[in-house]
Amino acid sequence: MTEQQLSTKYKKLAKVNLGEDFKNDSAHCEAMHDEFLLMFLRQCKFSHSKAQARLDNFCTLSTRKCVGDYIWATPVDLQSKRLELHVPLGYMESGPMVVAIRPRVLNQEEMSIAEAFYFAYKVIFMVNSDPRALIGGVVLILDSTGSTSKNVISDPNIIRSMLHFVQMLRCGSDIKVALEAEPGLKAVLPSDLGGDGKSYKELAEANKKNFHAFYSNGDKTGEIKVDESKRPSTAKDFLHEYKDYDVGVMGKSGTYVKIDDEI
C-alpha cells in the first residue's frame, strides 16, 4: 500500500500516533523516493537519530548470521513453505494489525529454529511494508495451545531477546483477558481461538497467497547491503559490546509482568 492509498482513518492515526503531518512532511518524504527509509522514520515517530540507529542495526542484522547459519536478507525461495507458523490475521477496526504465532506448527525435525526465524523476518518485513501496520501498530498473539517439546525454543539467549522486544500480557487459557485488553480483537481473531474471524487454516492459506504475491516480483531484503569496512571499529561488535549504545534506541526497556500481578 502506497502513501496515496492511505485512508483518512490511517492518516489521522499517523498524526496522533506518530506526529506525522502529511502537508508538512510529504515533500520531504517524496524527495527521498524510498519507502524503505520511511518505514524506519515512522517506527521512530520521525526522530531521525533513532531512525538512523535502527536502520543501521536492521541492515547489519539482516546481512549477518544471527540465528544458526541463516542470513536473513538472503532472497527467499518461494518453493520453501511452512508459512503457518507466523500468520497475519488482519486489521482491527481501531487500526492495529494482528499477527498470530502458533508454535505447535513448528516441528524441529522438519524445520529448524533458525529457519523459523528466517521466515519470521520475511513475514515481519512484509507486514511492515504496509504503512498501516506502522501507523496503527501490531498486536502479536502467541498461541501455545497443543505445543510440545518439539516446538520449544530452548536457547535462553533467543528467549531473552524475544522478551526484551515484546511487552507480554499473559492470558493463559482465558482468551477473554486479551479481548478485554484489545477491544476489536475478537473481530479478526480466528474462530478456533474464540474470535469471529475465519479459521486459522483459512487465514494461513491466505497468508501463503499474500506472501507469494509480495515476494514474487523480487525480495527487497536481498538488496540490503552493508560495507563493514566503513563501520567504526568501536561499533563492529555491537551485538556483544557497544560502549556508546543508547539504551533508549530500541524504545522502552524493563521487566513486564501480568497486569494484576504485584511487583
Beta strands, then each sheet from edge to edge (+ up, - down):
strand 1: 86-91
strand 2: 97-101
strand 3: 138-142
sheet 1: 1+ 2- 3-
end
